Amino acid sequence: MNLLPFNLYKGIPYTIPNNESIDWFRYSYLLRMMYNISDKVNIISTKISEPYVILGTINRFDWYKNLDLWPKDILNDLRSGFAKLIINNDNEAFGLRYSKTNQYDYPIDVNIINLCKNSIDALQIDKDNLLYMDSNYKLPAQLNKKGYKGLFNNIWETRYEGVNLSNQILNKTKRQYKFLYLGGKPRIHRLKFYHYINLLNGYTENTLQSIGYGFFYEGNKKITVEPKILDDDEILHNNGIKEEIAALVNYDFHKACSLNIIPMSFFHFSHDLHEINEKIWKPIVTMQPFVIIGQPKTLKYLKDIGYKTFDKWIDESYDDTLDDDLRFQKILNEIARLNEFSKDEFAELLFDMHEVLLYNYSLNRERRLSLTIEHKVFNNIKKELNLC
């Protein structure tokens, strides 16, 4: 199996002469995975005589309009089935019927079915020769119902290096802040949480947090949230945290805080969309407990793949609550309860949680070093595209 990486932002091929020249974040976590499995994949930049797979990373749904930039011989290989195409949507997840979650989201006609259909029609290829991937946990089953190939891409946890904080936790070292809240792009559930939680007495001065500029409505009342910047490095961009900062672990932030409040990309309950992204792995590799502001059953997914959560110390019933308003209120109530803890009590809490924190960190580290997730994704690619 050979790999021809393409940039589907413009529809023209990358040139990758060596490992150091690859911009891992901008290009693809999947590409890093395939590079690491060097005995099974060659990364190339020109057409070859053996069957090959084209790996494209996109963040726009009309990429196929630039096919005039593609080499004709490669297009012919795709149409004959000699080559196959993977569309990997980095850092995103979408449903089959995209649900508009706030005023900043994509229009309703942006959905995976349209993307797959339009890509296949434009390329004039067979359905079996295209595989779409993103971080929607429900993607494979949902796309399969429509006759398309889909794959859940979850290799975030291998990107980060952990810091062993066991001694600090076991020594009951008091941390500067109680909470860490990295609000990211101004989605409605993030703005609402930021607005209402900051009304709690003592919360603001005990929290390291950020949020982009945005607004939401309560009935006819428009509530505006001003941007909050974590430091003086101008990390906000286009009303949200810059992508290269948001995706990486800032250890100084994490080590200074006792509990991570994770604002996932989506909050609404959906039958066809459930995103699992990099935000969850940050507290795992920095040995922090966490509360997830996200879709129901996210904690259940973590348990299903072997991780432990904190239901002994934190009310995690929100994870089983399908009603969005009720789930949001339960999360607010639990953070309000935890807000009453002193910093010394948080140090005691982390001490009690140490076994779970260390377990999660160690499991993640073992999977990272052994490339467990990468091999699983790679094998699923081979199976879906019928590769030897």
C-alpha positions as CSV (number, residue, x, y, z in Angstrom):
1,M,0.0,0.0,0.0
2,N,1.4,3.4,-1.0
3,L,0.1,6.8,0.1
4,L,-0.1,9.9,-2.0
5,P,-0.9,12.9,0.3
6,F,-3.0,15.7,-1.2
7,N,-4.1,19.0,0.1
8,L,-7.8,19.2,-0.7
9,Y,-8.0,22.8,0.3
10,K,-6.6,23.6,-3.2
11,G,-6.7,20.2,-4.9
12,I,-3.0,20.1,-5.6
13,P,-0.4,17.6,-4.2
14,Y,1.9,18.1,-1.3
15,T,5.7,17.5,-1.6
16,I,7.0,15.8,1.5
17,P,10.8,15.1,1.2
18,N,11.3,14.2,4.8
19,N,9.8,13.9,8.2
20,E,10.9,17.3,9.5
21,S,9.2,19.2,6.7
22,I,5.7,18.0,7.6
23,D,3.5,20.4,9.4
24,W,1.8,17.8,11.6
25,F,-0.9,20.0,12.9
26,R,-2.0,21.7,9.7
27,Y,-1.8,18.6,7.6
28,S,-3.1,15.5,9.4
29,Y,-2.9,13.4,12.5
30,L,-3.6,10.5,10.2
31,L,-0.5,11.3,8.1
32,R,1.6,11.2,11.3
33,M,0.1,7.8,12.0
34,M,0.9,6.4,8.6
35,Y,4.4,7.8,8.7
36,N,5.1,6.0,12.0
37,I,4.0,2.7,10.5
38,S,6.9,2.9,8.1
39,D,7.0,-0.8,7.3
40,K,3.5,-0.7,5.9
41,V,3.3,2.7,4.1
42,N,5.5,4.8,1.9
43,I,4.8,8.5,1.7
44,I,5.3,9.7,-1.8
45,S,4.5,12.9,-3.8
46,T,4.2,11.6,-7.4
47,K,2.2,9.0,-9.3
48,I,3.6,5.5,-9.1
49,S,3.1,2.2,-11.0
50,E,1.6,0.3,-8.0
51,P,-1.9,0.8,-6.6
52,Y,-2.0,3.7,-4.2
53,V,-4.2,5.6,-1.8
54,I,-4.6,9.4,-1.9
55,L,-5.0,10.9,1.5
56,G,-6.6,14.4,1.5
57,T,-7.2,16.6,4.5
58,I,-10.0,19.2,4.1
59,N,-11.8,21.9,6.0
60,R,-14.1,23.0,3.2
61,F,-17.0,21.2,1.6
62,D,-16.5,22.5,-2.0
63,W,-13.0,21.2,-2.4
64,Y,-14.0,19.2,-5.5
65,K,-14.5,22.4,-7.5
66,N,-10.8,22.6,-8.0
67,L,-10.3,19.4,-9.9
68,D,-8.8,21.2,-12.8
69,L,-5.7,21.6,-10.7
70,W,-5.3,17.8,-10.3
71,P,-2.9,15.8,-12.6
72,K,-5.0,14.0,-15.2
73,D,-3.2,10.7,-14.8
74,I,-4.1,10.7,-11.1
75,L,-7.7,11.4,-11.8
76,N,-7.7,8.6,-14.3
77,D,-6.3,6.3,-11.7
78,L,-9.1,7.2,-9.3
79,R,-11.7,6.6,-12.0
80,S,-10.3,3.2,-12.9
81,G,-10.0,2.1,-9.3
82,F,-6.2,1.9,-9.5
83,A,-6.1,4.6,-6.8
84,K,-8.5,5.2,-3.9
85,L,-9.3,8.4,-2.0
86,I,-9.5,9.1,1.7
87,I,-11.0,12.4,2.7
88,N,-9.9,13.2,6.3
89,N,-11.7,16.2,7.9
90,D,-9.2,17.3,10.5
91,N,-10.4,18.6,13.8
92,E,-14.1,18.4,12.9
93,A,-17.1,16.2,13.1
94,F,-20.4,16.6,11.1
95,G,-23.7,14.8,11.1
96,L,-25.5,13.4,8.1
97,R,-28.2,16.1,8.6
98,Y,-26.1,18.9,10.0
99,S,-27.8,20.5,13.0
100,K,-27.2,24.2,13.3
101,T,-26.0,24.7,16.9
102,N,-25.5,28.5,16.9
103,Q,-25.3,31.6,14.8
104,Y,-21.7,30.9,13.9
105,D,-22.1,27.4,12.4
106,Y,-22.3,26.2,8.8
107,P,-25.5,26.4,6.8
108,I,-27.9,23.5,6.9
109,D,-26.9,22.2,3.5
110,V,-23.4,21.5,4.7
111,N,-23.5,17.8,5.5
112,I,-21.5,14.6,4.9
113,I,-24.0,13.0,2.5
114,N,-23.7,16.0,0.2
115,L,-19.9,16.0,0.5
116,C,-19.6,12.4,-0.4
117,K,-22.1,12.5,-3.2
118,N,-20.6,15.7,-4.7
119,S,-17.1,14.4,-4.4
120,I,-18.0,11.1,-6.1
121,D,-19.9,12.8,-8.9
122,A,-17.2,15.3,-9.5
123,L,-14.4,12.7,-9.5
124,Q,-16.6,10.3,-11.5
125,I,-15.5,7.4,-9.3
126,D,-17.2,4.4,-7.7
127,K,-18.6,4.8,-4.2
128,D,-16.3,2.0,-3.0
129,N,-13.2,4.0,-3.9
130,L,-13.9,6.9,-1.5
131,L,-13.6,6.8,2.3
132,Y,-14.6,9.8,4.5
133,M,-13.2,10.2,8.0
134,D,-13.8,12.6,10.8
135,S,-14.1,12.6,14.6
136,N,-17.9,11.7,14.7
137,Y,-18.2,8.6,16.8
138,K,-21.5,7.7,15.0
139,L,-20.1,8.2,11.5
140,P,-19.4,4.7,10.2
141,A,-22.9,3.2,11.0
142,Q,-24.7,6.3,9.8
143,L,-22.8,6.6,6.5
144,N,-23.1,2.9,5.8
145,K,-26.9,3.2,5.9
146,K,-26.6,5.6,3.0
147,G,-24.3,3.4,1.0
148,Y,-21.1,5.4,1.7
149,K,-17.9,4.4,3.5
150,G,-17.1,6.3,6.7
151,L,-14.5,5.9,9.5
152,F,-14.2,7.3,13.0
153,N,-10.8,8.9,13.3
154,N,-9.7,9.1,16.9
155,I,-5.9,9.4,17.2
156,W,-5.7,12.6,19.2
157,E,-4.4,10.8,22.2
158,T,-1.1,10.0,20.6
159,R,-0.2,13.5,19.8
160,Y,0.6,14.8,23.3
161,E,3.4,14.1,25.8
162,G,2.2,13.7,29.4
163,V,3.8,15.2,32.5
164,N,4.0,13.0,35.5
165,L,2.4,15.0,38.3
166,S,2.1,12.1,40.8
167,N,4.4,13.5,43.4
168,Q,2.7,16.9,43.4
169,I,-0.7,15.2,43.8
170,L,0.6,12.8,46.5
171,N,2.2,15.7,48.3
172,K,-1.2,17.5,48.3
173,T,0.3,20.6,46.7
174,K,-2.2,23.4,46.5
175,R,-2.7,24.8,43.0
176,Q,-3.2,28.4,42.0
177,Y,-6.6,28.0,40.5
178,K,-9.5,25.7,41.1
179,F,-10.7,25.5,37.5
180,L,-9.4,25.6,33.9
181,Y,-11.9,26.6,31.2
182,L,-10.6,27.0,27.6
183,G,-13.7,28.3,25.9
184,G,-12.5,28.2,22.4
185,K,-14.7,29.4,19.5
186,P,-17.9,31.2,20.7
187,R,-20.5,28.5,20.4
188,I,-23.8,29.1,22.2
189,H,-23.3,26.4,25.0
190,R,-19.8,27.8,25.7
191,L,-21.0,31.4,25.9
192,K,-23.9,30.5,28.1
193,F,-21.8,28.5,30.5
194,Y,-19.2,31.2,30.7
195,H,-21.8,33.8,31.3
196,Y,-23.8,32.0,34.0
197,I,-20.9,30.3,35.8
198,N,-19.1,33.6,36.2
199,L,-22.0,34.9,38.2
200,L,-21.0,32.5,41.0
201,N,-19.4,34.1,44.0
202,G,-15.7,33.6,44.0
203,Y,-15.6,31.7,40.7
204,T,-13.9,34.2,38.5
205,E,-10.8,34.8,40.6
206,N,-10.4,31.1,41.1
207,T,-10.5,30.2,37.4
208,L,-8.1,30.4,34.5
209,Q,-10.3,30.8,31.5
210,S,-10.7,32.1,28.0
211,I,-13.6,32.7,25.6
212,G,-14.1,34.4,22.2
213,Y,-16.5,37.3,21.6
214,G,-20.1,36.2,21.0
215,F,-23.7,36.5,22.0
216,F,-26.8,34.3,22.7
217,Y,-30.4,34.9,23.3
218,E,-32.6,34.2,26.4
219,G,-36.0,34.7,25.0
220,N,-35.9,38.2,23.4
221,K,-32.9,39.3,25.5
222,K,-29.5,39.4,23.7
223,I,-26.6,38.5,26.1
224,T,-23.2,39.6,24.8
225,V,-20.0,37.9,26.1
226,E,-16.8,39.9,25.8
227,P,-13.5,38.0,24.9
228,K,-11.4,36.8,27.8
229,I,-7.7,36.4,27.0
230,L,-5.6,34.0,29.1
231,D,-2.3,35.9,28.8
232,D,-0.5,38.6,26.8
233,D,0.3,36.5,23.8
234,E,-2.7,37.5,21.7
235,I,-4.0,33.9,21.5
236,L,-7.4,34.9,20.3
237,H,-8.1,34.9,16.5
238,N,-11.3,35.3,14.7
239,N,-13.2,35.4,18.0
240,G,-11.7,32.1,19.1
241,I,-8.5,30.7,20.4
242,K,-5.9,30.2,17.6
243,E,-6.0,26.6,16.3
244,E,-2.3,25.9,16.9
245,I,-2.7,26.9,20.5
246,A,-6.1,25.3,21.1
247,A,-5.0,21.8,19.9
248,L,-1.8,21.7,22.0
249,V,-1.5,21.2,25.7
250,N,-0.3,24.2,27.5
251,Y,1.2,22.5,30.6
252,D,1.5,25.8,32.5
253,F,-2.2,26.3,32.3
254,H,-3.0,22.7,33.3
255,K,-0.6,22.4,36.1
256,A,-1.9,25.6,37.7
257,C,-5.5,24.3,37.9
258,S,-7.2,21.5,39.8
259,L,-10.2,20.6,37.6
260,N,-10.6,20.9,33.9
261,I,-14.1,22.1,32.6
262,I,-14.1,20.8,29.0
263,P,-16.3,22.7,26.5
264,M,-16.8,20.2,23.7
265,S,-17.6,21.4,20.1
266,F,-21.2,20.2,20.3
267,F,-23.7,20.0,23.1
268,H,-27.0,19.1,21.6
269,F,-28.2,15.5,21.6
270,S,-28.1,14.0,18.1
271,H,-28.9,10.6,16.7
272,D,-26.2,10.9,14.0
273,L,-23.5,13.2,15.5
274,H,-21.3,12.6,18.5
275,E,-17.9,14.2,18.4
276,I,-14.9,12.9,20.3
277,N,-12.0,15.3,19.9
278,E,-8.6,16.3,21.4
279,K,-10.1,18.3,24.3
280,I,-10.6,15.2,26.4
281,W,-7.1,14.0,26.1
282,K,-5.5,17.2,27.5
283,P,-6.6,16.6,31.2
284,I,-5.8,12.9,30.8
285,V,-2.2,13.5,29.9
286,T,-1.9,16.2,32.6
287,M,-3.5,14.1,35.3
288,Q,-6.6,16.4,35.9
289,P,-10.1,15.4,36.7
290,F,-12.7,16.9,34.4
291,V,-16.3,17.7,33.8
292,I,-17.5,17.6,30.2
293,I,-19.8,20.3,28.7
294,G,-20.9,18.2,25.8
295,Q,-23.2,15.7,24.3
296,P,-24.7,12.9,26.5
297,K,-22.9,9.6,26.7
298,T,-19.4,11.1,26.2
299,L,-18.2,9.7,29.5
300,K,-19.8,6.4,28.6
301,Y,-17.7,6.3,25.4
302,L,-14.5,6.9,27.5
303,K,-15.4,4.0,29.8
304,D,-16.2,1.8,26.8
305,I,-12.6,2.2,25.6
306,G,-11.1,1.5,28.9
307,Y,-10.8,4.9,30.8
308,K,-12.1,5.7,34.2
309,T,-14.1,8.7,35.2
310,F,-14.8,10.4,38.5
311,D,-18.3,9.4,39.6
312,K,-17.1,8.6,43.1
313,W,-16.3,12.3,43.7
314,I,-18.3,14.2,40.9
315,D,-22.0,13.9,40.1
316,E,-21.7,12.6,36.5
317,S,-25.5,12.0,36.1
318,Y,-25.4,14.8,33.5
319,D,-23.8,12.3,31.0
320,D,-27.0,10.2,31.0
321,T,-29.3,13.2,30.6
322,L,-30.6,13.5,27.0
323,D,-32.5,16.7,27.6
324,D,-30.0,19.5,26.7
325,D,-31.4,22.1,29.1
326,L,-31.5,19.8,32.0
327,R,-28.0,18.5,31.3
328,F,-26.7,22.1,31.1
329,Q,-28.3,22.9,34.5
330,K,-26.9,19.8,36.1
331,I,-23.4,20.8,34.9
332,L,-23.8,24.3,36.3
333,N,-25.1,22.9,39.6
334,E,-22.1,20.6,39.9
335,I,-19.5,23.2,39.2
336,A,-21.3,25.5,41.7
337,R,-21.0,22.7,44.3
338,L,-17.3,22.2,43.5
339,N,-16.8,26.0,43.6
340,E,-17.4,25.8,47.3
341,F,-14.3,23.7,47.8
342,S,-11.2,25.5,49.1
343,K,-7.9,25.1,47.3
344,D,-6.7,22.9,50.2
345,E,-9.8,20.7,49.8
346,F,-9.1,20.4,46.0
347,A,-5.6,19.2,46.9
348,E,-7.2,16.5,49.1
349,L,-9.6,15.7,46.3
350,L,-6.8,15.2,43.8
351,F,-5.0,13.0,46.4
352,D,-8.1,10.8,46.7
353,M,-8.4,10.6,42.9
354,H,-4.7,9.8,42.3
355,E,-5.2,6.1,41.5
356,V,-7.7,7.0,38.7
357,L,-5.7,9.9,37.4
358,L,-2.6,7.7,37.2
359,Y,-4.5,4.9,35.6
360,N,-5.8,7.1,32.8
361,Y,-2.5,8.7,32.2
362,S,-0.7,5.3,32.1
363,L,-3.3,3.8,29.7
364,N,-3.0,6.7,27.4
365,R,0.8,6.6,27.5
366,E,0.9,2.9,26.7
367,R,-1.5,3.3,23.8
368,R,0.6,6.2,22.5
369,L,3.9,4.4,22.7
370,S,2.5,1.2,21.1
371,L,0.5,3.1,18.4
372,T,-2.6,1.1,19.4
373,I,-5.1,3.6,18.0
374,E,-3.0,4.2,14.9
375,H,-2.9,0.6,14.0
376,K,-6.6,0.2,14.6
377,V,-7.4,3.1,12.3
378,F,-4.9,1.8,9.7
379,N,-6.4,-1.7,9.8
380,N,-9.9,-0.2,9.4
381,I,-8.8,1.8,6.4
382,K,-7.4,-1.4,4.8
383,K,-10.7,-3.2,5.5
384,E,-13.0,-0.4,4.2
385,L,-11.0,0.1,1.0
386,N,-10.4,-3.6,0.5
387,L,-6.6,-3.2,0.5
388,C,-4.1,-6.0,0.9
